[in-house]
Amino acid sequence: KKMLKLKDGIGVPVQLTFKDLYKLEKENPELAEEYFNLQAKDKLNELDMVKVVYIGYLCAGNEKISFEDFLDKISNNRNETLSVYYDLIYPKN
């Protein structure tokens, strides 16, 4: 699993497999639709990318928190956080 480092230095798993998306669509259709709409955009901004990381956070079975609470927990190191987005969307395996 990929790891996301939080502000407190703790790493939490994130994942975004096709099966995760399938389950998300069944369990949280609104969030799944938001994900698919993001992927259909020509260009994503930083918050769009962080939203995808948030979805990966939820799909990995971490505590269910709001997006706003998630923003409070994650590091503001853009390079680190956005690299997790790229790892989720373009996995190396």
Backbone as CSV, one residue per row, in Angstrom:
resi,resn,N_x,N_y,N_z,CA_x,CA_y,CA_z,C_x,C_y,C_z
1,LYS,0.839,-1.201,0.000,0.000,0.000,0.000,0.871,1.247,0.000
2,LYS,0.336,2.290,-0.580,1.018,3.577,-0.558,0.745,4.251,0.787
3,MET,1.669,5.107,1.198,1.516,5.765,2.488,1.425,7.269,2.313
4,LEU,0.593,7.886,3.140,0.448,9.331,3.186,0.912,9.792,4.561
5,LYS,1.858,10.735,4.580,2.348,11.233,5.862,1.459,12.380,6.335
6,LEU,0.968,12.266,7.572,0.119,13.301,8.156,0.980,14.350,8.847
7,LYS,0.347,15.438,9.273,1.051,16.540,9.947,1.825,16.066,11.169
8,ASP,1.262,15.073,11.869,1.907,14.594,13.100,3.044,13.615,12.813
9,GLY,3.342,13.404,11.514,4.447,12.534,11.146,4.064,11.072,10.973
10,ILE,2.843,10.739,11.346,2.367,9.352,11.210,2.028,9.094,9.739
11,GLY,2.369,7.910,9.262,1.998,7.513,7.909,0.738,6.669,7.935
12,VAL,-0.190,6.958,7.025,-1.416,6.155,6.915,-1.500,5.598,5.500
13,PRO,-2.079,4.409,5.359,-2.183,3.822,4.027,-3.240,4.521,3.179
14,VAL,-2.999,4.546,1.883,-3.983,5.010,0.911,-3.969,4.013,-0.244
15,GLN,-5.117,3.825,-0.869,-5.175,2.923,-2.018,-6.370,3.309,-2.880
16,LEU,-6.283,2.978,-4.148,-7.351,3.334,-5.076,-7.340,2.356,-6.244
17,THR,-7.785,1.136,-5.957,-7.843,0.108,-7.000,-9.193,0.197,-7.711
18,PHE,-9.326,-0.520,-8.795,-10.618,-0.559,-9.480,-11.693,-1.138,-8.559
19,LYS,-11.311,-2.136,-7.763,-12.275,-2.716,-6.821,-12.682,-1.689,-5.766
20,ASP,-11.715,-0.867,-5.318,-12.050,0.191,-4.358,-13.075,1.147,-4.948
21,LEU,-12.877,1.510,-6.219,-13.804,2.429,-6.874,-15.185,1.792,-7.034
22,TYR,-15.197,0.510,-7.346,-16.458,-0.222,-7.474,-17.219,-0.197,-6.143
23,LYS,-16.492,-0.502,-5.039,-17.113,-0.501,-3.720,-17.553,0.911,-3.331
24,LEU,-16.736,1.907,-3.663,-17.084,3.294,-3.356,-18.381,3.680,-4.064
25,GLU,-18.511,3.261,-5.316,-19.707,3.586,-6.090,-20.961,2.979,-5.448
26,LYS,-20.810,1.807,-4.846,-21.941,1.148,-4.174,-22.250,1.806,-2.818
27,GLU,-21.179,2.149,-2.067,-21.353,2.620,-0.690,-21.515,4.131,-0.571
28,ASN,-20.920,4.865,-1.498,-20.964,6.332,-1.426,-21.036,6.899,-2.842
29,PRO,-22.200,6.749,-3.495,-22.322,7.141,-4.902,-21.971,8.602,-5.175
30,GLU,-22.276,9.496,-4.224,-21.981,10.914,-4.444,-20.477,11.150,-4.534
31,LEU,-19.727,10.529,-3.624,-18.276,10.703,-3.627,-17.662,10.037,-4.860
32,ALA,-18.196,8.882,-5.241,-17.709,8.204,-6.438,-17.943,9.075,-7.671
33,GLU,-19.118,9.685,-7.749,-19.412,10.558,-8.889,-18.455,11.749,-8.914
34,GLU,-18.161,12.283,-7.732,-17.213,13.391,-7.650,-15.841,12.955,-8.177
35,TYR,-15.409,11.757,-7.802,-14.135,11.222,-8.289,-14.145,11.115,-9.818
36,PHE,-15.192,10.501,-10.359,-15.248,10.306,-11.815,-15.317,11.644,-12.552
37,ASN,-16.012,12.611,-11.976,-16.059,13.951,-12.580,-14.676,14.605,-12.568
38,LEU,-13.933,14.403,-11.486,-12.572,14.943,-11.420,-11.698,14.330,-12.508
39,GLN,-11.830,13.022,-12.689,-10.999,12.345,-13.683,-11.360,12.763,-15.102
40,ALA,-12.568,13.274,-15.295,-13.002,13.711,-16.623,-12.547,15.140,-16.936
41,LYS,-12.076,15.854,-15.910,-11.621,17.239,-16.119,-10.333,17.263,-16.939
42,ASP,-10.174,18.313,-17.720,-8.945,18.473,-18.507,-7.750,18.722,-17.605
43,LYS,-7.948,19.555,-16.590,-6.829,19.934,-15.732,-7.327,19.980,-14.290
44,LEU,-6.616,19.286,-13.415,-6.978,19.291,-12.006,-6.138,20.311,-11.247
45,ASN,-6.767,21.011,-10.306,-5.989,21.901,-9.445,-5.539,21.118,-8.208
46,GLU,-4.792,21.775,-7.342,-4.237,21.084,-6.166,-5.324,20.481,-5.281
47,LEU,-6.402,21.217,-5.073,-7.462,20.698,-4.209,-8.150,19.492,-4.835
48,ASP,-8.293,19.496,-6.162,-8.842,18.324,-6.848,-7.962,17.107,-6.566
49,MET,-6.651,17.309,-6.668,-5.708,16.213,-6.444,-5.784,15.721,-4.995
50,VAL,-5.902,16.660,-4.072,-5.996,16.288,-2.658,-7.311,15.548,-2.399
51,LYS,-8.370,15.909,-3.112,-9.653,15.194,-2.982,-9.479,13.732,-3.393
52,VAL,-8.708,13.482,-4.447,-8.440,12.116,-4.884,-7.648,11.369,-3.799
53,VAL,-6.674,12.044,-3.190,-5.901,11.429,-2.091,-6.845,11.108,-0.921
54,TYR,-7.778,12.015,-0.635,-8.782,11.797,0.414,-9.602,10.538,0.118
55,ILE,-10.014,10.377,-1.129,-10.782,9.192,-1.512,-9.927,7.936,-1.316
56,GLY,-8.641,8.021,-1.673,-7.719,6.910,-1.439,-7.555,6.609,0.041
57,TYR,-7.594,7.648,0.862,-7.526,7.510,2.322,-8.732,6.731,2.824
58,LEU,-9.913,7.106,2.352,-11.135,6.415,2.767,-11.156,4.974,2.255
59,CYS,-10.729,4.772,1.013,-10.749,3.431,0.422,-9.797,2.471,1.122
60,ALA,-8.774,3.004,1.783,-7.814,2.153,2.499,-8.335,1.745,3.871
61,GLY,-9.556,2.192,4.214,-10.165,1.771,5.476,-9.821,2.632,6.669
62,ASN,-9.273,3.811,6.431,-8.992,4.726,7.536,-10.314,5.279,8.078
63,GLU,-10.227,5.977,9.228,-11.456,6.495,9.831,-12.193,7.396,8.842
64,LYS,-13.511,7.304,8.869,-14.345,8.112,7.983,-14.419,9.526,8.562
65,ILE,-13.767,10.457,7.884,-13.794,11.851,8.321,-14.184,12.710,7.124
66,SER,-14.582,13.939,7.407,-14.959,14.852,6.327,-13.707,15.301,5.572
67,PHE,-13.910,15.802,4.375,-12.796,16.312,3.580,-12.110,17.466,4.312
68,GLU,-12.899,18.307,4.949,-12.332,19.445,5.682,-11.446,18.969,6.835
69,ASP,-11.894,17.957,7.568,-11.071,17.400,8.656,-9.806,16.757,8.096
70,PHE,-9.948,16.112,6.938,-8.793,15.506,6.270,-7.756,16.583,5.951
71,LEU,-8.216,17.733,5.466,-7.303,18.835,5.139,-6.546,19.308,6.380
72,ASP,-7.200,19.248,7.538,-6.540,19.632,8.792,-5.457,18.630,9.187
73,LYS,-5.634,17.362,8.810,-4.714,16.304,9.231,-3.480,16.163,8.343
74,ILE,-3.615,16.505,7.052,-2.518,16.214,6.131,-1.438,17.284,6.180
75,SER,-0.276,16.890,5.754,0.868,17.797,5.678,0.619,18.844,4.600
76,ASN,1.124,20.035,4.811,1.034,21.069,3.775,2.227,21.016,2.830
77,ASN,3.023,19.977,2.956,4.130,19.768,2.024,3.510,19.301,0.705
78,ARG,3.327,20.260,-0.197,2.627,19.964,-1.450,3.314,18.867,-2.246
79,ASN,4.627,18.918,-2.296,5.381,17.940,-3.073,5.085,16.524,-2.586
80,GLU,5.126,16.345,-1.268,4.885,15.029,-0.670,3.450,14.563,-0.896
81,THR,2.506,15.443,-0.605,1.091,15.081,-0.708,0.686,14.832,-2.157
82,LEU,1.134,15.688,-3.069,0.731,15.527,-4.466,1.435,14.339,-5.115
83,SER,2.599,13.949,-4.599,3.243,12.755,-5.148,2.411,11.514,-4.817
84,VAL,1.694,11.544,-3.696,0.795,10.439,-3.347,-0.342,10.369,-4.373
85,TYR,-0.832,11.533,-4.801,-1.866,11.564,-5.849,-1.366,10.848,-7.102
86,TYR,-0.165,11.204,-7.542,0.374,10.587,-8.755,0.583,9.087,-8.585
87,ASP,0.993,8.668,-7.385,1.158,7.236,-7.114,-0.178,6.502,-7.175
88,LEU,-1.245,7.163,-6.728,-2.569,6.535,-6.749,-3.108,6.418,-8.171
89,ILE,-2.940,7.485,-8.946,-3.526,7.530,-10.292,-2.655,6.788,-11.316
90,TYR,-1.353,6.854,-11.131,-0.422,6.196,-12.062,0.475,5.227,-11.299
91,PRO,-0.108,4.130,-10.776,0.712,3.203,-9.989,1.817,2.588,-10.839
92,LYS,2.896,2.253,-10.153,4.063,1.723,-10.875,3.953,0.218,-11.138
93,ASN,2.908,-0.424,-10.629,2.778,-1.869,-10.873,1.568,-2.177,-11.735
